[in-house]
Amino acid sequence: MGKGPAISVFWFRRDLRLNDNAGLYHALKSGNPVLPVFIFDKQILDQLEDKDDARVTFIYQTIEELDKELQKYGSSLLVIYDKPERAWNTLLKDYDIAAVYTNHDYEPYARVRDVEISRLLKDHDIPFNTYKDQVIFEKDEVIKDDGKPYTVYTPYMRRWYQKLTPFYLKAYPNKKYFKNFLETPPFELPILKQIGFEKSNKDFPPIHYEELIADYAEKRNFPAIRGTTHIGLHLRFGTVSIRELARIANTFQEKTWLNELIWREFYMMILYHFPKTADHAFRPEYDRIKWVNNEEHFTAWCNGQTGYPLVDAGMRELNETGYMHNRVRMVIASFLSKDLLIDWRWGERYFARKLLDYEMASNVGGWQWSAGSGTDAAPYFRIFNPDSQLKKFDPELKYIKKWVPEYADFSKYPKPIIDHAFARERCLKAFKEALAK
């Protein structure tokens, strides 16, 4: 064919690391030299509103590091900026590809994309091999006795623990096979501007978690202290192995942090089995709610100008850093969907735009939990009071002083855009009417 020797291709996606990477391990053991490839997907990038989107910068910096690592083994990362199908047509012209390896992706767009690429490769008699890598258990691995998926977290969690054995936490020994990367001179990486983006000035959290796990249950609800690991960004893009995190978390007597990883897998399983929940209520009757959707209120919420200091602090932290504390996320989501009666999908989309650690399954799951429309949802009549939440979780106002300094001067801080007692009654009425139909 004039394309050189037959090779295997490993397609990096949400697994941006060389070690303990399931699909890469199988590619390296395939018997053919392995060409590592990353595709900056135009279909995803063209939908991003902010041209300094910090996640694109994080991906870019990560693939630069990956390429440096690969060059130590005489290889290089081929980075393509295009729609996936066109990118693969180019690869098929340039290389004699014996097989393609990658890891599963469970989001609706990714599943459609992978079916299309699988068909394209099948037309060339090339197998498309995909593997479980970003979760401990996926799809139908944790299900009820009748074969149906769980729709409530606690029994899912119990079955998850029952199924767990050391086998599932074992790392793939990739390093032993690094000699099997395709030897190639360094490829030229496209610069950020070539893919339509600018470098973000946001800081990215390091992979740092072990000592935080020990005190996690005690400290996790207080946004003013560093009681959480900020590992979500690294989980989202696979710069850390889920097997490593779960293995270490499982050694602690207190399982609160591991339970959070199980929540993530629960929501991924839900999205896989019920893909409509990406933009429809899991409980269909909740799509009958007559939302108020006041755009001025939504703008005030987005900008952290609601007159509720805990809500405003959280939104300002999100806008500036791309991060928001989990307890604050729940308060803020409840405030938007219940106090303001704004469709939870508006908030979900805003978080999708701003969160560094955005994962569709967890974000949709969390928003639907807060709105009462999800699987294991908070009952609709449970409505967080942002003022009592502030007293409970930031009693010394340290978090507020950092993000809402004008709160100290009541003449400068905006009055609440809505009265909580009024909003609560309005919400209960709207939800009762929708659910009574």
C-alpha positions in Angstrom: 0.0 0.0 0.0 3.0 2.3 0.2 2.0 3.5 3.6 4.7 1.8 5.7 4.3 -1.1 8.1 0.9 -2.1 9.5 0.2 -0.2 12.8 -2.3 0.0 15.6 -3.8 3.4 16.4 -4.6 4.4 19.9 -7.2 7.2 20.0 -6.8 9.4 23.2 -10.1 11.0 24.4 -11.0 11.2 28.1 -7.9 9.2 29.1 -5.0 11.6 28.8 -2.3 9.6 30.5 0.1 6.8 29.5 0.0 4.8 32.7 -2.8 2.5 33.8 -4.8 3.2 30.6 -7.0 0.2 29.6 -7.3 0.8 25.8 -3.7 1.9 25.5 -2.6 -1.3 27.3 -4.4 -3.5 24.8 -3.1 -1.5 21.8 0.5 -1.8 23.1 0.0 -5.6 23.3 -1.6 -5.9 19.9 1.6 -6.9 18.1 1.8 -3.8 15.9 3.6 -0.6 16.6 1.2 1.9 18.1 0.5 5.4 16.7 -1.0 7.6 19.5 -3.6 10.1 18.1 -5.6 12.9 19.6 -8.4 14.7 17.7 -9.5 18.2 18.6 -13.1 17.7 17.6 -14.5 20.6 15.7 -18.0 19.5 16.4 -17.4 20.0 20.1 -15.1 23.0 20.0 -17.4 25.0 17.6 -20.1 24.9 20.2 -18.0 26.4 23.0 -19.0 30.0 23.6 -15.8 31.2 25.3 -12.7 31.4 23.2 -10.5 31.3 26.3 -12.4 28.2 27.6 -10.1 26.9 30.3 -10.8 23.3 29.6 -9.4 23.6 26.1 -6.2 25.1 27.6 -6.0 22.3 30.1 -6.4 19.7 27.3 -3.8 21.5 25.2 -1.2 21.6 28.0 -1.9 18.0 28.9 -1.3 16.8 25.3 1.9 18.8 25.2 3.1 16.9 28.2 1.9 13.6 26.7 3.9 14.3 23.6 7.0 15.1 25.6 6.6 11.8 27.4 6.1 9.9 24.2 9.2 11.5 22.7 11.3 9.9 25.5 10.3 6.6 23.9 11.1 7.7 20.3 7.4 8.3 19.5 5.1 11.3 19.2 1.5 12.3 19.5 -0.3 13.0 16.3 -2.8 15.8 17.0 -5.5 16.5 14.4 -8.0 19.4 14.4 -11.1 18.3 12.5 -14.4 16.5 12.6 -13.8 12.9 13.7 -14.9 11.3 10.4 -12.7 13.5 8.3 -9.8 13.0 10.6 -10.1 9.2 10.3 -10.4 9.4 6.5 -7.1 11.3 6.6 -5.5 8.6 8.8 -6.8 5.9 6.6 -5.1 7.5 3.6 -1.8 8.0 5.4 -1.3 4.8 7.3 -1.8 1.1 6.9 -4.0 0.6 10.0 -4.5 -2.9 11.3 -6.7 -2.0 14.3 -7.9 0.9 16.3 -8.1 1.0 20.1 -9.7 3.5 22.4 -11.8 3.7 25.7 -15.5 3.8 26.1 -17.3 7.2 26.3 -20.8 7.1 27.6 -22.2 10.6 26.7 -24.9 10.7 24.0 -22.8 12.6 21.4 -19.8 10.3 21.9 -21.9 7.2 21.5 -23.2 8.4 18.2 -19.7 9.4 17.1 -18.3 6.1 18.0 -20.9 4.2 16.0 -20.1 6.3 12.9 -16.4 5.8 13.3 -16.9 2.0 13.9 -18.8 1.8 10.6 -16.2 3.8 8.7 -13.4 1.5 9.9 -15.5 -1.6 9.3 -15.8 -0.6 5.6 -12.0 -0.9 5.6 -12.0 -4.2 7.5 -10.4 -2.5 10.5 -11.6 -3.6 14.0 -12.6 -0.8 16.4 -11.7 -2.0 19.9 -13.0 -0.1 22.9 -12.5 -0.7 26.6 -13.8 0.3 30.1 -11.4 2.9 31.6 -13.1 5.9 33.2 -15.2 3.9 35.7 -14.9 0.9 37.9 -18.3 -0.5 36.9 -20.2 0.5 33.7 -23.4 -0.1 31.8 -24.9 -3.4 33.0 -22.2 -4.4 35.5 -24.2 -3.2 38.6 -27.9 -4.0 38.1 -30.8 -5.4 40.0 -31.6 -9.1 40.2 -34.2 -8.7 37.5 -31.6 -7.3 35.1 -32.9 -3.7 35.2 -30.8 -0.7 36.1 -31.0 0.8 39.6 -32.7 4.2 39.7 -32.0 4.8 43.4 -28.5 5.4 44.6 -28.3 3.6 48.0 -29.2 0.1 46.7 -26.9 0.7 43.7 -24.1 1.7 46.1 -24.6 -1.5 48.2 -24.5 -3.7 45.1 -21.4 -1.8 43.9 -19.6 -2.7 47.1 -20.7 -6.3 46.9 -19.3 -6.6 43.4 -16.0 -4.9 44.2 -12.9 -7.2 44.4 -9.2 -6.4 44.1 -9.4 -7.4 40.4 -11.4 -4.3 39.5 -8.8 -2.0 41.2 -5.7 -3.5 39.6 -3.6 -1.1 37.5 -2.8 -1.9 33.9 1.0 -2.3 33.6 1.4 -0.1 30.5 5.0 0.9 31.2 6.3 -2.6 30.4 5.2 -2.2 26.8 6.2 1.4 26.0 8.8 0.1 23.6 5.9 -0.8 21.3 5.0 2.8 20.4 5.6 3.6 16.7 9.0 5.2 16.2 8.4 8.5 14.5 10.0 12.0 14.4 8.0 14.6 16.5 4.8 15.7 15.0 4.1 19.4 14.9 1.2 20.3 17.3 -1.3 22.9 16.1 -1.1 26.0 18.2 -4.2 27.1 20.2 -5.0 29.9 17.8 -5.2 27.4 14.9 -8.1 25.7 16.6 -9.8 29.0 17.4 -8.9 29.5 21.0 -6.7 31.6 23.3 -4.9 30.6 26.4 -6.9 30.8 29.6 -5.4 32.4 32.7 -7.3 30.1 35.1 -5.3 27.9 37.5 -5.6 24.2 37.4 -5.7 22.1 40.6 -2.9 19.5 41.0 -3.5 15.8 41.4 -3.5 15.9 45.2 -6.0 14.0 47.3 -4.7 11.3 49.7 -4.4 13.4 52.9 -7.7 15.1 52.1 -9.6 11.8 52.0 -8.9 11.1 55.6 -10.8 14.2 56.8 -13.2 14.4 53.9 -16.4 13.4 55.8 -15.6 16.0 58.5 -14.6 18.9 56.3 -16.3 18.5 53.0 -19.4 20.7 53.6 -17.5 23.9 54.5 -16.6 26.0 51.5 -14.2 28.3 53.3 -11.7 25.4 53.9 -9.8 23.1 51.5 -11.7 20.0 52.5 -12.3 18.6 49.1 -9.8 17.2 46.5 -10.7 19.2 43.4 -9.9 16.0 41.5 -13.0 16.3 39.2 -11.1 18.0 36.4 -8.5 15.2 36.3 -11.3 12.6 36.4 -13.1 14.3 33.5 -10.1 14.2 31.2 -8.5 11.0 32.5 -5.2 12.6 33.7 -5.6 10.3 36.8 -6.8 6.7 36.8 -10.1 5.9 38.5 -8.6 2.6 39.6 -5.9 4.4 41.5 -8.4 6.7 43.2 -10.8 4.0 44.1 -8.0 1.7 45.3 -6.6 4.3 47.7 -10.0 5.5 48.8 -11.0 1.9 49.6 -8.1 1.5 52.1 -9.7 4.2 54.4 -12.1 3.1 57.0 -14.3 6.1 56.3 -15.8 5.6 52.8 -17.4 9.0 52.3 -15.0 10.0 49.5 -15.3 6.7 47.8 -19.1 7.0 47.9 -18.7 10.2 45.9 -16.9 8.3 43.2 -19.8 5.8 43.3 -22.3 8.6 42.8 -20.4 9.6 39.7 -20.7 6.0 38.3 -24.4 5.9 39.3 -25.1 9.0 37.2 -23.0 7.6 34.3 -25.0 4.4 34.4 -28.3 6.5 34.5 -27.3 8.6 31.5 -26.2 5.4 29.6 -29.6 3.7 30.2 -31.7 6.8 30.0 -30.0 9.1 27.5 -33.1 11.4 27.3 -32.3 12.6 30.8 -29.6 14.8 29.3 -32.4 17.3 28.6 -35.6 15.8 29.9 -36.7 15.1 33.4 -36.2 11.5 34.6 -39.6 11.8 36.1 -41.7 13.0 33.0 -44.3 14.7 35.1 -41.7 17.3 36.1 -41.5 18.4 32.5 -45.1 19.8 33.1 -43.8 22.4 35.6 -44.6 26.0 34.5 -41.3 27.7 35.0 -41.2 31.5 35.4 -37.9 31.8 33.6 -37.4 35.5 34.5 -34.3 36.5 32.4 -33.4 39.4 34.7 -33.3 37.0 37.7 -31.3 34.5 35.6 -28.7 37.2 34.8 -28.5 38.2 38.5 -28.0 34.5 39.4 -25.2 34.1 36.7 -23.4 37.2 37.9 -23.7 36.5 41.6 -26.0 39.5 42.3 -29.0 37.8 43.9 -28.7 39.4 47.3 -28.2 36.0 48.9 -24.5 35.9 49.9 -23.9 32.1 49.7 -25.5 32.0 46.2 -23.5 35.0 45.1 -20.2 33.8 46.5 -20.6 30.4 44.8 -21.4 32.0 41.4 -18.5 34.4 41.6 -16.2 31.6 42.5 -17.4 29.6 39.5 -17.1 32.6 37.1 -13.6 33.4 38.3 -12.0 30.0 38.9 -14.2 27.4 37.1 -14.7 25.6 40.4 -17.6 25.6 42.9 -17.8 23.8 46.2 -20.2 20.8 46.1 -22.4 22.0 49.0 -22.7 25.4 47.4 -23.6 23.7 44.1 -26.7 22.2 45.8 -27.8 25.4 47.4 -27.3 27.3 44.1 -29.2 24.7 42.1 -32.1 24.7 44.5 -32.2 28.5 44.5 -32.4 28.7 40.7 -34.9 25.9 40.2 -37.1 26.4 43.3 -36.7 30.0 44.6 -36.5 31.6 41.1 -38.6 28.9 39.4 -36.2 28.9 36.5 -35.9 25.7 34.4 -33.0 23.5 35.8 -31.8 23.1 32.2 -30.8 26.8 32.1 -28.6 26.3 35.1 -27.2 23.0 33.8 -26.1 24.7 30.6 -24.5 27.5 32.5 -22.5 25.1 34.6 -21.6 23.2 31.4 -20.1 26.4 30.1 -18.2 27.3 33.2 -17.2 24.2 35.2 -13.7 22.9 34.7 -14.8 19.5 36.0 -18.0 19.4 33.9 -19.2 15.9 33.2 -22.6 15.7 31.7 -23.8 12.7 33.7 -22.9 14.2 37.1 -24.0 17.7 36.2 -27.4 16.6 34.9 -27.8 14.2 37.8 -27.0 16.9 40.3 -29.3 19.4 38.8 -32.2 17.0 38.5 -31.6 15.9 42.1 -31.9 19.6 43.2 -35.0 20.2 41.1 -36.7 17.1 42.3 -37.1 15.7 38.8 -34.3 13.1 38.9 -33.8 9.5 39.9 -32.8 9.6 43.5 -34.1 13.1 43.9 -34.6 15.4 46.8 -38.4 15.6 47.3 -39.8 18.7 45.6 -40.9 20.1 48.9 -37.3 20.1 50.2 -36.1 23.6 49.4 -32.8 24.8 50.7 -32.9 28.1 52.6 -29.8 29.9 51.5 -29.6 32.0 54.7 -29.8 29.0 57.0 -27.3 27.1 54.8 -24.9 30.0 55.2 -25.2 30.0 59.0 -24.6 26.3 59.1 -21.7 25.9 56.7 -20.0 29.3 56.7 -20.8 30.7 60.2 -17.8 33.0 60.4 -18.5 34.3 56.9 -14.9 33.5 55.7 -16.1 32.2 52.3 -18.4 35.2 52.0 -15.7 37.7 52.9 -13.5 36.3 50.1 -16.1 36.3 47.3 -18.6 38.9 48.4 -16.5 41.6 50.3 -19.3 44.2 49.9 -21.6 42.1 52.1 -20.0 43.9 55.0 -21.6 47.1 53.9 -25.3 46.7 53.5 -25.5 49.9 51.5 -23.4 48.4 48.8 -24.8 44.8 48.7 -28.0 44.3 46.6 -31.2 43.5 48.3 -32.5 39.9 47.7 -34.1 39.7 44.2 -36.9 37.5 45.7 -38.2 36.8 49.2 -37.4 33.2 50.2 -40.7 32.6 52.1 -42.7 33.9 49.1 -40.6 31.9 46.7 -41.0 28.7 48.7 -44.8 28.9 48.6 -44.8 29.8 44.9 -42.6 26.8 44.2 -44.7 24.4 46.2 -47.9 25.5 44.4 -46.3 25.3 40.9 -44.9 21.8 41.6 -48.2 20.5 43.1 -50.1 21.8 40.1 -47.8 20.1 37.7 -47.7 16.8 39.5 -51.5 16.7 40.0 -52.2 16.6 36.3 
